[in-house]
Amino acid sequence: MKYYLIAGEASGDLHASRLMKSLKDEDSEAEFRFFGGDMMSSVGGHCVKHYRELAYMGFIPVLLHLNTILENMSLCRKDIIQWQPDALILIDYPGFNLKIAKYIKAHTGIPIYYYISPKIWAWKEYRIKNIRRDVDELFSILPFEVEFFEQKHHYPIHYVGNPTADEVEEFKDTYLKRSNADNITGKNSTHELSDKPVIAILAGSRKQEIKDNLPHMIKATEKFTEGYQPIVAGAPGIPEDYYNGFIKGTGVRIIHGRTYELLCQATAALVTSGTATLETALFGVPQVVCYKTPVPKLIAFLRRHLLKVKYISLVNLIADREVVPELVADTFTTDNIRKHLEQILPEGKMHRPMLDGYKEVDTRLGKKNAPQNAAKIMIKLLRQR
């Protein structure tokens, strides 16, 4: 069968590539055409457009590149209709994908499957109308979404497990089999680091996030440098030179492209919100979630009175309680970060309770092999048509 996939960013490229591999396992004649990235291309098929040409974030960048965005959307619609796939598979990226879904649903009979459902429970809940109208089957990777979609909005979905949990488990299995030469720290390290325990710093994936968060995170670790070494996880696509302005003269080191290895060896972590909070939990590393915002008092007010969710970290959202501290808006201060970091270190009062909470999160995630589960359901549905 023929599958057309759309992924608009690096994480979508990863998840889509793993889904494509699972589709090939279930369907030996699978053909792929896609908007995506290098990981999808490595599986096979034809890349119509790379996600680097799609990913504009924020009001101003979108406005400046509006013509390009509209051209890409037009190309995508025409290409899908011309190729006539057996299924259109959308991966996250709702601003683009929901518009494509609307057009394809209105003009063709191509079934539309959405893998990694849009996070409308956090913002833009009105999009449920578009999903109900335009998406044939929704595949969720977060267990709490089942209640949101099925009970609140009476829209049935498929919870297939969490691919991040699969990826972390696979990495740990492989990493533990390596020799000590692969350690980030120690005598065999190529990074000239000490043997002290590691405090990992994951300051975000975009320059603005790093600029806002990293100086405070570094400052908060100064008290602990006698017994620990803070190490920054360099984000993909962010040059090392950008970090140097923040870490110069601090003694803090940076390691690029080895975040999972860093988490494997970390004793504690300071993490901005996003998938990184879940990854850190799955590695069993106690963490403090830190996220600086502009006009913090206003944001704090809006969080209390307007936002649909109580938490910003996936760890707490999945547990439905505060497992990890979230220092956001008016609670984001260097002193608060330092205080909470002290509490999650091995002798701290929150160290053991947080690790127990992580076990609860892992239990709630449940199913394993999310891409395989999704692929089997998709192909079963297609063969029933």
C-alpha positions in Angstrom: 0.0 0.0 0.0 1.0 3.6 -0.4 1.5 5.9 2.6 1.9 9.7 2.5 3.3 11.1 5.8 3.8 14.7 7.0 6.2 15.6 9.8 7.2 19.2 10.3 10.0 19.1 12.8 12.9 16.9 14.0 10.9 15.0 16.6 8.3 14.3 14.1 10.9 13.0 11.7 12.2 10.6 14.3 8.7 9.3 15.3 7.6 9.0 11.6 10.7 7.1 10.7 10.0 4.5 13.3 6.4 4.3 12.3 7.5 3.8 8.7 9.8 0.9 9.7 6.9 -0.7 11.5 4.6 -0.3 8.5 7.2 -2.0 6.3 7.3 -4.9 8.8 3.6 -5.3 8.5 3.3 -4.5 4.8 6.2 -5.7 2.6 4.9 -3.7 -0.3 4.7 -0.4 1.6 5.6 2.7 -0.5 6.3 6.1 1.1 6.1 9.7 0.0 6.4 12.4 2.6 7.2 15.9 3.9 9.8 15.0 6.5 13.5 14.7 7.2 16.7 12.6 7.0 15.5 9.9 9.3 12.4 9.2 7.2 14.6 9.3 4.0 16.8 6.6 5.5 13.8 4.2 5.7 13.0 4.8 2.1 10.5 6.5 -0.2 10.5 10.0 -1.7 11.0 13.2 0.4 9.0 15.9 -1.3 10.0 18.6 1.1 12.4 18.7 4.1 11.0 19.9 7.4 13.7 22.5 7.6 11.7 24.4 4.9 8.5 24.2 6.9 9.5 24.9 10.5 8.7 28.5 11.3 7.7 29.2 14.9 6.4 32.4 16.5 4.2 35.1 15.1 6.9 37.2 13.4 8.7 34.4 11.6 5.4 33.0 10.4 4.3 36.4 9.1 7.7 37.0 7.3 7.5 33.6 5.6 3.8 33.5 5.0 4.1 33.2 1.2 6.5 30.2 1.6 4.2 28.5 4.0 1.2 28.9 1.7 3.3 27.6 -1.2 4.3 24.6 0.7 0.7 23.9 1.7 -0.4 24.2 -1.9 2.3 21.8 -3.0 1.5 19.3 -0.4 -2.3 19.3 -1.2 -1.6 18.8 -4.9 1.0 16.2 -4.4 -1.2 14.1 -2.2 -4.1 14.2 -4.7 -1.8 13.4 -7.6 -0.2 10.4 -5.8 -3.4 9.0 -4.4 -2.1 7.2 -1.4 -4.0 4.5 0.5 -3.6 6.6 3.6 -2.5 10.0 4.7 -0.6 9.9 8.0 -0.1 13.2 9.9 2.5 13.4 12.7 1.9 16.2 15.3 2.6 19.7 13.7 -1.1 20.7 13.9 -0.9 24.2 12.4 0.0 22.7 9.1 -1.4 19.3 9.3 -5.0 20.1 10.3 -5.3 22.5 7.3 -4.1 19.7 5.0 -6.5 17.3 6.6 -9.4 19.7 6.0 -8.6 20.0 2.3 -8.0 16.3 1.7 -11.2 15.2 3.6 -13.2 17.7 1.5 -11.8 16.7 -1.9 -10.9 13.0 -1.7 -11.9 9.8 0.0 -8.3 9.1 1.3 -8.4 8.0 4.9 -6.6 10.4 7.3 -4.8 9.0 10.3 -3.2 11.3 12.9 -0.2 9.8 14.8 0.8 11.7 17.9 -2.4 13.7 18.4 -2.4 17.5 18.7 -2.1 18.7 22.3 -5.4 20.5 22.2 -5.9 19.7 25.9 -3.3 22.4 26.6 -4.4 25.1 24.2 -6.7 25.6 21.2 -9.3 23.1 22.5 -11.6 24.3 19.7 -9.6 22.3 17.3 -11.6 19.2 18.4 -14.2 20.3 15.8 -11.6 20.1 13.0 -10.4 16.7 14.3 -13.8 15.3 14.6 -14.7 16.5 11.0 -11.4 15.7 9.2 -9.5 12.9 11.0 -10.7 9.3 10.6 -8.5 7.8 13.3 -6.5 9.4 16.1 -3.4 7.7 17.6 -2.4 9.0 21.0 1.0 8.5 22.8 -0.1 10.0 26.2 -2.4 8.0 28.4 -4.3 10.9 29.9 -5.5 11.9 26.4 -7.9 9.0 26.3 -10.1 10.6 29.0 -9.8 14.0 27.4 -10.9 12.9 23.9 -13.2 10.0 24.7 -15.0 11.1 27.9 -14.9 14.9 27.5 -15.4 15.1 23.7 -16.8 11.6 22.9 -14.3 11.1 20.2 -12.7 7.6 20.3 -9.0 7.3 19.9 -6.3 4.6 20.0 -3.7 4.8 22.8 -0.7 2.9 21.4 1.9 3.5 24.1 4.7 6.1 24.2 7.5 6.1 21.6 9.8 8.1 23.9 9.6 5.3 26.5 10.5 2.8 23.8 13.5 4.9 22.6 14.8 5.3 26.2 14.5 1.6 27.0 16.2 0.6 23.8 19.1 3.1 24.4 19.6 1.9 28.0 19.7 -1.7 26.9 22.4 -0.9 24.3 24.3 1.5 26.4 24.8 -0.9 29.3 26.5 -3.3 27.0 29.1 -0.8 26.0 32.6 -0.7 27.5 33.7 2.0 30.0 35.4 3.7 27.0 32.0 5.1 26.1 31.5 6.8 29.4 31.0 10.6 29.3 33.1 11.0 32.4 36.1 9.3 33.8 39.7 8.6 32.6 38.7 7.4 29.1 36.5 10.4 28.4 37.4 12.6 25.4 35.7 15.6 27.0 38.3 16.1 29.8 35.7 15.9 32.6 36.2 14.9 36.2 35.0 11.9 38.0 32.6 13.9 40.1 28.8 13.0 39.9 27.0 14.8 37.1 24.3 17.5 37.3 22.8 17.6 33.8 21.5 20.9 32.5 18.9 20.6 29.6 18.1 24.2 28.8 15.9 23.8 25.8 16.2 23.3 22.1 15.8 26.9 20.8 18.1 29.9 21.2 15.5 32.0 23.0 14.8 29.2 25.6 18.6 28.8 26.2 19.1 32.5 26.5 16.3 32.8 29.1 17.0 29.7 31.2 20.6 28.7 31.0 22.2 31.6 33.0 19.9 30.9 36.0 20.4 27.2 35.8 24.2 27.6 35.8 24.1 30.1 38.7 21.9 27.7 40.7 24.6 24.9 40.5 27.5 27.0 41.8 26.8 26.0 45.4 27.3 22.3 44.4 30.4 22.4 42.3 32.7 21.1 45.1 31.0 17.7 45.0 29.3 17.7 41.5 30.1 18.8 37.9 27.3 20.6 36.0 27.3 19.6 32.3 25.1 21.2 29.7 23.4 19.0 27.0 24.0 20.8 23.7 20.8 20.9 21.7 20.8 19.7 18.0 21.2 22.6 15.6 22.5 25.0 18.2 26.3 25.7 17.6 28.7 25.3 20.5 29.7 28.9 20.1 26.3 30.0 21.2 26.7 28.3 24.5 30.2 29.7 25.1 28.8 33.1 25.9 26.9 31.6 28.9 29.4 29.1 30.2 32.7 31.0 29.7 34.5 31.3 33.1 32.0 29.2 35.0 33.7 25.8 34.9 30.6 24.3 33.4 31.2 22.0 30.4 29.0 21.2 27.4 28.5 18.0 25.5 26.8 17.9 22.2 24.8 15.0 20.7 25.0 12.7 23.8 22.0 13.8 25.9 20.9 10.2 26.5 24.4 9.2 27.6 24.6 12.2 29.9 21.2 11.3 31.5 22.5 7.7 31.9 25.2 9.0 34.2 23.5 12.0 35.8 22.7 12.2 39.5 20.3 15.0 39.1 19.1 17.4 36.4 17.7 20.9 35.7 15.3 20.6 32.7 13.1 23.0 30.7 9.6 21.7 29.9 8.8 19.4 27.0 9.7 15.8 26.1 13.0 16.2 27.9 11.2 16.1 31.3 9.7 12.7 30.4 13.1 11.4 29.1 14.8 12.5 32.3 12.2 10.7 34.3 12.5 7.5 32.3 16.2 7.5 32.9 15.4 7.7 36.6 17.2 11.1 37.1 15.6 13.4 39.8 14.9 16.7 38.2 13.8 20.3 38.7 11.7 21.7 35.8 12.6 25.3 35.1 11.0 27.6 32.6 11.4 31.4 32.5 8.7 33.4 30.9 8.3 37.1 30.1 6.1 39.2 32.4 6.1 36.4 35.0 3.3 37.8 37.3 0.9 38.1 34.3 1.8 34.6 33.1 1.3 33.2 36.6 -2.2 34.8 36.7 -3.1 33.4 33.3 -1.9 29.9 34.3 -4.1 30.0 37.4 -7.2 31.4 35.6 -7.1 30.6 31.9 -4.9 27.6 31.1 -6.7 24.2 30.8 -4.0 22.1 32.5 -2.5 22.2 36.0 1.0 21.3 34.9 3.5 22.0 32.2 5.7 18.9 32.5 4.7 15.6 30.9 5.8 13.8 34.1 3.2 15.6 36.2 0.6 15.5 33.5 0.9 11.7 33.2 1.0 11.2 37.0 -1.9 13.7 37.4 0.0 15.1 40.5 3.2 17.0 41.2 6.0 14.4 41.0 8.6 17.0 39.9 8.7 20.7 41.0 7.8 23.1 38.2 9.4 26.6 38.6 7.6 28.7 36.0 6.8 32.4 35.7 6.8 34.0 39.2 8.3 30.9 40.9 11.3 30.8 38.5 14.2 32.3 40.4 17.8 31.2 40.9 17.2 30.8 44.6 14.2 28.5 44.0 16.1 26.4 41.5 19.0 26.0 44.0 16.7 25.1 46.9 14.9 22.4 44.9 18.1 21.0 43.4 19.4 20.5 46.9 16.3 18.6 47.8 16.6 16.1 44.9 20.3 15.2 45.4 20.9 11.8 47.0 20.7 13.1 50.6 17.8 15.4 49.9 14.3 14.8 51.2 12.6 14.7 47.7 15.1 12.3 46.1 13.4 9.0 47.0 9.8 10.2 46.7 10.5 11.5 43.2 12.0 8.2 42.1 8.9 6.4 43.5 6.8 8.9 41.5 8.7 7.9 38.3 7.6 4.3 38.8 4.0 5.5 38.8 4.6 7.4 35.5 6.2 4.3 33.9 3.2 2.2 35.0 0.7 4.7 33.6 2.5 4.8 30.2 1.7 1.1 29.9 2.0 -0.4 26.4 5.3 -0.9 24.7 6.3 -0.6 21.0 4.1 2.3 20.1 5.0 2.5 16.4 4.4 -1.2 16.0 1.0 -1.0 17.7 0.0 2.0 15.6 1.1 0.3 12.4 -0.8 -2.8 13.1 -4.0 -0.9 13.7 -3.6 1.3 10.6 -3.0 -1.7 8.3 -5.9 -3.6 9.8 -8.2 -0.6 9.3 -7.0 -0.2 5.7 -7.5 -3.9 4.8 -11.1 -3.7 6.2 -12.0 -0.8 3.9 
